[in-house]
């Protein structure tokens, strides 16, 4: 099965440095196959005959034993990632000031973010809840500082257990997955 591994909070502002070539080597040595990456922000692809839970366990151990900082991550199969893309509402393709995808880490209780969204009052923004991610659109850049996304999301306890990709990166990852053999 083909997977996409999305790491949180690495190689940002010179902190939590993770060499993609070193991490790819660690994944290969752990038994994962066809390991590749896209940009330097923790987007990795690999194949494995193991199920998702076994891969999560192995990756968690690999990260905990090789890095002295926490690296939350999301792991999604190729099929599930492409299903997320196929299930997006029409607004995702519209002209938006910002589009972000909040991937839920393997250790996050999804009910926390669902409860937050259910109780939120949105300001010039729109949200779609997927199976593995929350898709968040902002209509107007000049109003961004007033959005729930900006004002309240980062203050939530669960924020440190999500990994965010902008809409363009999400689309590029989907394109890479669609074009694989």
N, C-alpha and C positions, 0 to 999 in steps of 0.2 A: 504494500500500500504506500502511496505517496503522501507525505505530510508537509505542512508549512509550520515552522517553529518561529514564533514572534516573541522576542525578548524585550523586556521593559527596562528603560533607564540606563542603557549602556552607551558609551561613547558620546555623551552629551556634555558639552562645555568642558571637555578634558577630564571628566570624572568617569569612574567605573569603566575603565578602558578594557575592551575585549577585542583582541585581534580576531577578525573573521577567519583568517587562514589557520590560526591556532585552534579556534573552536571547531572549524571543519575537520581538522586532524583528530581532535578529541572525539568527535562524533563518529568518524570513520573507525577509530580504534575501539569504540564502544560497540561496534557491529552494525552501525547504520550504513546504508549504501547510497551511492549517487548523491553525495552531499554537495550542495551549492548554496550560494548566498546572493542576495540582491542588496546593494548599497551597504554602508557600514553601520547601519542602525539596528542590526539584529533581526534580519529577515532571512531565514535559512530554510532550505528545502532538503528533504532526504527521503529515502525509501526504506521500508522495514517490513518484514513478515510478521512482526509483533503487533498486538493490538494497541490501541491508543493508551490504555492504562499502563501497560508494561513499558511503553516508550516514555510516558510521563515519569514513571518511577526511575527509569534509567537516566533520563535527562536531569531530573532533580538531583540525583546523586552526583552526576558528572559536574553540574554547576556548583553544588555545595562543596565539593572536594577540590575544585580547581580555582575558585575565586573567593576572595575574602570579603565579599559584599553580596547581599541578597539580589537575585535576579529572578523576579517573577516572570512567568512566561505563559503564553497560550500555545496550544498545540491543536491543530485542526487538520483533518484529512483533506486531500485535494478535492474530493467529491463534496464534502461539506462546505468548503470555502466557495466552490463554484455554485453550489445550491444557494448560499447566502447571496451571492451576486445576482443570481437569476430571480430571487424572491424580492428584490428591492422595489420599492414603490416608484412611480413615475417621477416624483419630485427629485429623486437622487440625480437624475440626468438633466435637470433644469439648471439654469444659470443661478448659482449660489455664490455668496461671498466666500464662504468656507464650507468644506465638507470634511468631517472627521469620522473615523471608525474607532470605536472603543472596544477592543477585544478583551474578553473576560479571561483572566488568568485561570489556570487549573485549580487554584486553591480558593477562588472567590465564590462565595455563596451568592448566586445570581439574584436571589430575592432582595438583597441589599440594594442593588442598583435599580431593580424594578420598583421597589418601594419609593426610592428617591424620585424616580421619574414620575410615578403615579401621583405623588404629592407636589411636584414642581409646578410652578407657574412660569410658562415660557414667554420670552420676549423676543419676537422677531426671529424665531428659530423653530425647527421641526425635527421630530425624532421618529425613528423606526427601530423597533426591537427585533433583532434577529435571534437565531439560536445560539450563536457564539459571540455576537457583537451587537453593539448599539450604534446605529448610524445617525449622525447628528449634523443637521444642516443649519447654517446661519445665513439669513437673507441679505443683510446689509452690514458691510464692514464698519460703517460709522456708528452703528448701534451695538457692535460686538461687546463693548465693555458693560453693557446693560443685560447681557444674556445670562440665563441660568448657567449655561456652560462655563462662562467666564467667572461669574460671581460666586457660584455655590459648588460646582462640581469638584474643584480642587480641594475644597475643605472637607470633603467626605472621607470617612475612614477607608472606604473601598478604593479610593482613587489610586492608592499605591499598589493595587492589585489589578489594575487594568493597563493595557499597553495600547497606545494610540498611534494610528497611522492616518495621514491625511488622505483625502479621497483619491488623489493622483497615485499615491503609493499603493493603495488598495487596488486600484484599477490595473496598475503595472504588475502586481503580484498575480492577479487573476489572469492577465494576458500571458505571463510566463507559464502558469499552470495549464492554461488552455492550449498552449503551443508545444507542450511536452509530448513526447511519444505516447 
